[in-house]
Amino acid sequence: MPEIAYLGPPGTFTEQATRLLTADFNADLVPCETVPVALAAVRSGDVLAAGVPVENSVEGSVPATLDALTADDPLVAVKEAVIPVQFDVLAEPGTALDQVETIASHPHALAQVRGWLTENLPKADVRAVSSTAAAAAAVAAGEFDAAISAPVAGEHYPSLSRLATGIADVRDAVTRFLLVRRPGPLPEPTGADRTSICAVISHEVGTLADMLAELSLRGINLSRIESRPVKDSFGHYRFFLDFDGHVADARIGEALAALQRRCDSVRFLGSYPKADRSPAQVRPGASEQAFRKSAEWLAAVRSGRLA
Ligand SMILES: O=C(O)C(=O)Cc1ccccc1
């Protein structure tokens, strides 16, 4: 049975998402302590793929994932899932809210309950740990008084009880997760796909605008742009871009080829079906048929068949 890594321990949001991402095949899920560890297991071939959190509707991107995706050998996303994120507070039974002196969770969870913490536990010592379920495990081990966890974590730590529920500052928050594997055959285009890349551009006037123009000229809908420092030289950034379409689509292929010529480097991070299956809006002149006709016309001009 293929082994699939995820940010563990059991009871994380990532476990829930990875179950969804692997629902169409029998997979053995392997918990890892961090996203970089999960991705290292994919790169080394210890596991087939990994489920990783990439972006949250309230807090934005998950920097650890973006950095780990580009820090080493290429990896590509083959599937995405979007799941709702709600948070509970777990503690030893009998703990009252005003007895909580230390409370732990994943940084992304802490960022989404800031208002609740300020209102309900203004004096508590707030600790960031590797995941929401790791926080619950640490509470069960007596390291902290309370954990901010996924509602499912309660099932994994039955010795803990729910001190509060539904504490997110923004209701209906969602997180997007990717199933990531070593490069190989790409998922077939579906007409409702997303392509992800990471580009490094030179530090000159207009290079970012030029890069975006390659997309807009071809009617490509950009759904996310994010920058992360290159790290070894101050003021230089990697740009993470998501846009509608599949690398097999003519407009996407041409745009990627243009970016490859224009940027210092381009890393392809995958073309995969969008979780919401919303079809790409293709404007007139950017359809597959339009690209085919223009290629035929050019071939005819070059061969002397058209004056
Ligand atoms: O810690 C977890 O449960 C995770 O899967 C990471 C995370 C944390 C908060 C929101 C979404 C994902």
The ligand as a Gaussian input file, in Angstrom:
#p B3LYP/6-31G(d) Opt

LIG

0 1
 O       -1.609000      21.921000      12.993000
 C       -2.431000      21.421000      12.214000
 O       -3.448000      20.797000      12.554000
 C       -2.225000      21.601000      10.783000
 O       -2.622000      20.787000      10.006000
 C       -1.627000      22.901000      10.337000
 C       -2.723000      23.918000      10.349000
 C       -2.905000      24.731000      11.445000
 C       -3.936000      25.658000      11.434000
 C       -4.766000      25.775000      10.357000
 C       -4.578000      24.949000       9.267000
 C       -3.554000      24.025000       9.255000

